[in-house]
Amino acid sequence: MTNPAKPDMRPANPNFSSGPCAKRPGWSPAVLSDAALGRSHRAKLGKAKLQEVIDKTRSTLGVPNDYRIGIVAASDTGAVEMALWSLLGARGVDMLQWESFGKGWVTDVSKQLKLDDVRVHEADYGQLPDLSQVDFSRDVVFTWNGTTSGVRVPNGDWIARDREGLTICDATSAAFAMKLPWEKLDVTTYSWQKVMGGEAQHGILILSPRAVERLETFTPPRPLPKIFRLTSGGKLIEGVFKAATINTPSMLCVEDALDGLNWAESIGGLKSLIARSEGNLAALAKWVENSPDVDFLAGTPDIRSCTSICLKITADWFRDLSDEDQSEVVKKIVALLDEEGVAYDINSYKDAPAGLRIWGGATIEMTDLETLTPWIDWALATVATDYAA
């Protein structure tokens, strides 16, 4: 078998990592020139920029006016942990797990918080648990989009409007790329580094009035580190949600977040962001449909992620290999694409089945994905020469 010829065209931007994700089209460090550096973030200028991020977040995402939006430490992970440690324990909790981050929240609730009444609804990579079995008289913790599995919930129809418990949603790879039903979400978290391509280490925590009520009426039976505390004297610390962050934020990151929100506004807001991401999924779906060697990891089209797009290799020669050899093959494919400068960081997550994970969020140009796919075909065919009979 001879080595195939390389494609002629290359993606203009080879950054397809699932986090930190590609910067918006046209981004350069110059957009950070107006950052409030060397000043207190509590000074008038710093607070104004933090508040602007909160206000633009609300308008872009369509967050209801009576929901609180806070900028918190430690990325999406920090925002989720604040919610888990501050809110859980008032009633039983249903945990949904179908990929590694959901599994991590199960571990935290079961082994760190050590709650007694925990039910886990789980599914393998590529599938969703049976959502009809979720009990909304209990608190419910779930990821909207499985970043490491490429599987998302299809919509919010399965979430009860008349729920008694709270819904806590890790939406880090869904916010700005998928429509979120705010009336059904009590806690929503995400980070700037995903769909908006912002810099990392800051999280967003969005609370419904029901979540605030829980905070003000329930005292967790555990010590809370300062970085997790959202109440003082039984009342919500409103400053967290009015630009008085708990710890010192990076004003460079804040400026970058503002740039992303301004870009989103300039292209038509949330509707356009979603359309860009769904268009990227459609472009890859067209290629997958005509390829005998790759398929989506997600079991059915209605649960395919449009951001963290996970693919499996289906070529006969590949399926005959051991799990260890499959992982080595994928590493070789990824290394070839990296060496050619056409795709960076597209290996599947370490705990996921061997395959490829290509970011399709709104900062990715569809033309770059269309230019990438012939290169994946080339890399597959090149590596196959060492394995196929």
C-alpha positions, 0 to 999 in steps of 0.5 A: 500500500502506497502513502496517499498524497497530501491535500493542497489546502490547509486550515487558516486556523489549526486550533481545534482544542476543546479547551482552551478553545480557539480565539474569535476570528480576527482576535489579536493581543491588541484587543486587550490594550484597554485593560484596567491593569495596575489598578484595584479591581474594586476601583471605579474602572475595574468594577465598571468592567466587571459589571459590563461583563455581567450585563453583556452576559445577561443580554447575550444569553437572555438570562432573566433579570431576577437571576444573579450572575457572578464571576467566580474563581477557578473556572467552571470547576470552581463555579460547580464546586461552589454550588455543590458545597453550598447547596446540596444536602437539603434533600436527596440528589440525582446525579447524571453521568455519561462522561468524565466531568459528570463522573467527577461531580458524582465522586465529589458528592459521594466521596467528598461531601459524603451525602447519604441519599445519592442516586446515580443515573449513568450511561456509557460514552456515546449515550445518555442515561434514561432521563425519564427516571430522574426524580425532580422532587430531589436536587438534580446535577448534570452536564448539559453537554458532555465535553469528553463524550460529544453527547448533549441533552437534546433539550430541556423538555425532560426537566419538570417545571414544577420541580421541588428540588434544584437543578444544577447544570454544568453548561461550560461547553454548551453556553453560547452554543446551545439554547438553555431553558433558563426557567428550568435551570436553578444553577448554571455554570460555565467558563470563558475559555470554551465557546467564547474562546476567552482566557481561563481561570474564571467561572460564571455562576448563575443563580435562579431565585429558587437557588438564592432561597435555598442559600438563605434557608439552608445551612450546609452541615459542613465547613465551607472555605471562604472561596465557596461562601455565598452567604453571610449572616444567612443572606446572599452576599450580593456583592459577588453578583455586583462586580465585587468578586470573591478574589482578585480577578485577572483584568486581562481576562476580563478585557478578553471576555468583554472582547468576546461578548462584543464580538458576539453582539457584532455578529448578531448575538446568541442566535448567530453564535448557535448557528455558527456552532450548529453549522460546524457540526453539519459540516463535519456530519456531511463528511462523516456521512460519506466516510467509511472510516469514521463515525460520531461517538454519539449514538443518535443525531439528536444527542450529538454535540455541536461543540465538543464533536467526538469521533470514533474510527470505524475502519475494519483494520482499526476495529481489529486492534487491541484497545492499547493499539487503537490508542497508539494509532490515534496518537500517530494520527494526531501527531501527523496532523500536528506536525503538518500544522493543520490541527492541534490538540484533537486527541480524544479525552484520556478517559474516553474511547480512542478517537478524535475530538474536534471543537466546533464552537462559535469561534471556529470557522466552518471553512477551516473544518471543511479544509481539515477533513481531507487531512484527517482522511490523509492521516488515517490512510497514512497510518493504515499502511502500517496496519491494514493487510 
